């Protein structure tokens, strides 16, 4: 999206072989919108003002200018098999392509080389280096782990295709005469293309490059979940039973030596997004899905609980600047929106699935703010919940999560204050004492 590419990962193709109970969609291709789709203003994750977390977020969020690129020109006739998949996607999606799509079948090395063109922009090294220190202090990744390096390792092993909404470039692992597995991959990417042509997916770029993490995660879940949903529909309708069974043996497995929290975050949009889109389809068919693209979901809570879309929006949260109270030399390190999915995946690292899911389910808003003096790190996580009972449940779960740290952890959960819970994390006990006094 303006250089941030919509990726597809190999492990998700197993869904196409297994999700035989997915609801139907489709219909005849409709006339594309003649006006730009309406876009709801997403609520601010923080309360603005001098010294606020919103001010710090704006200062710390720096993606820089996108890499220069030009639209990909059409080159010759579309190979017959690829044209067949394009027609199938139009029929299933109930939309029409508004311009030609060039589907480029490439090798693994060519695909990785193409990803590298926009990787620096998509995943800014400085921003992620600072975020890595905050995540290490919170305890969701190991000491010394670098988010950027982990994402690069994941992408190089698992990405099987991508679509660039700026250039219209569509790339997939395969040939001009694709196998069933490659055709399913192509159906996924072509769904991105047809959605982009009809609903302007580059809108999501503004969320990403302004570090609106929660709104961006929800929008990406819609985009990837929709492509996974219609990829599944393609496999069920256009592949034989034997070809469907073969998908599982041809797909890739999970990459080695990638931080579990980061791997889970990369997979989450495909699985949870597909369930969200399936719920929309069961309730209103492709028209309901189209409406979600016009009126993007704004939180991972809405993705996880489709009945809360579109009306249940997050409560803004703020964390004041504690740098001066922490001492000389302290400054902002990172600010990040923290949604239900982020908290659930974090809790799941040390707690059982049901406890993690239930403890995060009452989420109504949250973010963390981190500071550093160049060596030590202090983090405040501030959350609000649907009810005091939900706040108590999260506080209890987080207390157990901290106690379950394998190496001990400098962290503390403050008692719930009504429907709000604050959690402190620090790089060492002395810094935790200073943070406790400041907070």
N, C-alpha and C positions, 0 to 999 in steps of 0.2 A: 504494500500500500504506500505509494510514493516511495518505493524502495524497500518498504517492509513487506516481505513476500508472504503470501498465504501458503503455508506448508502442509504437506500430507505425510503421515508417518506409516511405515509398513505394518506395524503391529495392529493398526486399526482395521486392516483388511480382513482380519479374522472375524470381525463383526459381520461382514457381508455373508460369510458362510454360516454363521450361527443364528442370526436374528431373523429366523423364519416367521416369527410372530409379529413383525413390524407392521404397522397399519399402512393402508394404501394412500396414495396421493394421486397426482397426475391430472390429466385432462388435456384438451387441445390447447396448442400454443395460443396465448392471448396477445392482444395488441399491447406492446410495451407502453409504459407511462409516457405521456407527452410533456409532463411537467415534472420537476424535481420532486422526489418524495419528501413529505414533511418530516422534520426531525425534531423530536422533543428535546428541550434543554435539559441536560442531565444535572441533577442537584449537586451542589458543591459538597465535597467530602469533608470540608473543614469550615470553620468560621473565620472569615478573613480579618485583617487588621494588623497593626504594627506588632511585630513579635510573634504573630500567629504561625501555626503549622502551615497554613496556606501560603504565607509569604515565604517561608523557608522552602517549601516545595517548589515554588516558582523559581527561586534562586538556584536550587540544586538540580533541577530538571533541565538538562542540556543535551539535546540530540544533534544540534547543528543542522546545516543545510542537507537536504537529501542528495544522493548521488545523481548526477545528470544522466538522463536516459531519454530515448525517443520511442514512440510507438513502434511495435514490430510490424513491418509490412507483410502483407500476404505474399506467399511465394508458391506459385503454381497451384495445380489442382490438389484438393484434399484427398489423401489415399482413401479408397472405398471403405475399408474397415473402420477408420477413424470417422468418416462421414456418417456411417451407420450409428456409431456411438453418439455423435452429436444429435442426430435425429431422435434417438431414444431419450436423451436427456431433455430435449425440448418437450417430448410427449409426456414424460414423467413429471417434469417440473411445471408444466402448464404455462410456459413462457416461450418466447421466441428470441433467438440471438438477433441482436440489432446490427451486428457487423461481423465480418469473418473472424474466425479464431484460428491462429496458427498453433497447432499442437506439435511440439518438437520432441521427438523420441530420442533419448540420449543414453549414454553409458553412465555408470556410477561416477567415474572421475569427472565427466563433463557436468553432471548435475552438481557435484560438490563445488566445482570451479565456478559455476553460475551462482551458487549461494554465497560464495565468498565476496562477490561483487558488492552485495548490500549488507553483509554481516556486520561490518563496523558501524553502519548507520542504524541497523535494526537493534543492535545490542551494544550501546556505547560502553567502551571499556572503563572509562573513568567512573561513570555512574554505577556500573555493576561492581567495580572494585570497592567503592564505598558501601554499596548495599551488601556485599559479601561480608564485610566486617560486622554490619548490623545483624545479619542472619546468623553468623557464627555466634555472636553474643546471645541472641535469642535461643539458639540451640537447634535450629532446623537444618543446618548443614554443619559439617565437621570443621574443626579449626583448620585453617589453611586452605579450605576449599574455595574456589573462585567460580562464581556463577557463570561468568562469560565462558570460561574454559569448559565447564560442564555442559552448557548449552551447545557449544561447538562440537563437543564429543558426541552428544546425543544426535545432533542434526546430521553429522557425517555418517553415522551408522544407521539411522532410522528413516530419514527423509527419502521418500520415493517420488516426490513430485512437488511442484510449486506453481503458483499463478501470481503474476505481478499485476496489481490493479492499475498501476501507472502506465505501463507499456503494453499491457494485454498479453505479455509473454506467458505461454503455458508450456511447461516442461515436465516430462514424465519418463521414468525408467522404462525402456521398451524399444520397440521397433515400429516401422510403418505398417507391419502386419502383426498387431499385438496379440499376445496370448490372453486367455481369459483373465488372469491376474492383472495383466497390463491394461486390459479394457476396463476393468473395475477401477483401477487407479485413474485412468483417463476420464471415466464417468465422474469421479470425485472432482477432478480439476475443472472439467467442463461445467459442473454445477457452480463452482466458484465464478467461472467466466460469465455464465448466463445471469447469475445473481448480480455480479458487478455491472454488467451492461444495463440491467433493469433498475438497480437500486443504489448505484454509486458506493461501492464498498470503501472507496478512499476516504469516506467520512470517518472511518474508524481510526485512520492515521492521526487525526487531530486528538483523539483520546490517548493514543499511545505516546505521541511525542510531547504531550503536556503532562505525562505521568499520571493520568487518570486511570490508575491500575484496575480498580474495581469495575468501572464502566467498560473499559477496554476488554477485560476478561470476559464479561458478560456478552459483549458484542462478538468477540472471537468465538465464544462457545456457540452462539447462534450460527455464525458462518460455517465453522467446521462441523458442527452437529448437523446442519442442513445438508452439507456435502456428503457426510457419512450416511445420513438417512437415505438420500436419493441414490447414493452408490449402492446401498443395500437393496433398495428397490430394483435397481438395474440388475444386480446379480440374481435376484429372485425371479425376475421376469424374463431376462434375456440369456441367462446361462442355463445349461442343463444341470441336472442334479449332480452328475459326475463332475462337471466343471466347478460347481459350488464346493464340493468336497475337496477338490484339488487346491482351492485357494489357501486352505490352512497349511498345506505342506509347502507352498511356494512363498508364503509371506515370511517376513523377518521376525526375529525374536527381540527381546529386550536387550539394550546395549549393556556391556559390562562396565563396571567402575564409574557409574554415573550416580550422583547423590540421589537417594530415593525421593526426597522432597521435590527436587527439580524434575526428575523423571515423572513423578505423579502429576506435577503441575502441567507438564507438556501433554500428557495423555488425557487429563481431565476434560478439556473442551470437547474432545471427540465423543467420549462416552456420555457425559452429562448433557452435552449439547444435543446429541442424538435423541436422548430421552425427552428433552424439552421440545424439540421439533416434533417428535412423535405425538406428544400430548397435544400440541397445537393442531396437528393434522387430524387426530381423532376428534377434536372438538369443533373444527371448522374447515378442514381440508386445506388445500393450497392457498386459499384466500386468507386463512388465519396466519399461515407462514409468511405470506407476502406482507401482511400488516405488521408483523414483527420486524421485517426488514425496513419498513417505513418508520416504525416507532420502536427503535432499538431497546432491548432490555438494558437496564442500568445497573444491575447488581447480580452477583452470582447467586444471591438468595432467590431472585426471580427465576434463574435457570434451574436451580435445585427444587424450587416449589412453583411450578408453572401457574398454579392458581393465584399466586401473588403478583403475576404480571398482568397489567402494567402499573397497577395502582399503589403497591406497597414499595415506597421509595425509601432510601436510607436516611437516617437522622444525621445531620452534620455533627462532626466531632472536632474539638480543638485540643491542642496540647500547647501550653505556653512555653516560651523560651526559658530554659533552665541553665543556659550556659554560664551566666554570671554567678548564679547560685552554686554551680558546681566548682567554680574556681578559675584562677587565671589560666588563659590559654585554651579554654574549652570553646568549641564552635559546633555548628550544625554539621552532621555527617550525612543523614538520610531522613527522608520522610516518605512513608508509603501508606496508601489506603490498604486496609486489611478487611477482607470480606469473609462471608461464611465459608466459601470454598477454601480459602487460604487457611483459616483457623481449623477447619475440619481435617485438612491434609496434614497440618502441623500436629494436631493432637493425635492423629492416627499413627504418627511415628513411634509413640510410646504407649498408647492406650489401645484397647480393642476397638474394632470398627464401630460397633453400636454406641459405645460410650462417646467416642469422638464425634460421631454424626449427631447424636442427641444433644451433646453439650454445645455444639455450634448452631443448632437449628433455630434457636431463638434470637439470632443475631439481628441487630437493627442499625448498626453503624460502627465504624472503627478505623483506627489508623495507629501507626507508631511513629515516634520521632526519636532520632538517635543523635547523640553528640559524641565528640572525641576531643582529646587534648593532643592528638598525634600518636598516642600509644594506647591509652585506656579508652573504653567505650561504655556509654550509658544509654539505655533505651527505656522509654516509657511507652507501653501499649495501652491505649485507652479505647474502651468499647462501651456501647450502649445496647440494651436488650429489650425485647418486647415486653417483658414483665420482670419484677423483682425475682420471681422464681427462676426464670431463665438466667438471670444474672448470677444467682446463687449456684445454679447447676454448672455454669461455665467456670466460676471461681473455684468450685470444688474440683472440677476436672483439671483445670490448670494447676492447682496445687498438687494434685497427684502426678501430673505430667512433669513438673519440676522435680518432685521427689524421685521420679523414675530416671533422672539423668544418670547415665552410666558412670560419669566421672565427677558427679557433684556439680552444682551450678549456683552461681551467685544471682539469685532471683527471688522475688517475693510477690505474692498476690495480696493486694490490699483488700480488706473486707468490702463486699458489695455495698454501694451507696445507692439505695433504691434500685433502679434498673441499669446502673453504671458499674463497671469493673475496671480498675487499673492494675497493670502488672509491671513490675520493674525488673529489668535485666541489666547485668553489669559484667564487665570483663574480669572482675575480681571482687572479693569481699570488701575491700577498702573503698572501691568505687561505688559499690552498692550502698554502703553507709552514707557516702556523700550524696548519692542520688535520693536515698530515702529522706534525708534532711531537706534537700532541695524541693522534693515533690510534696 
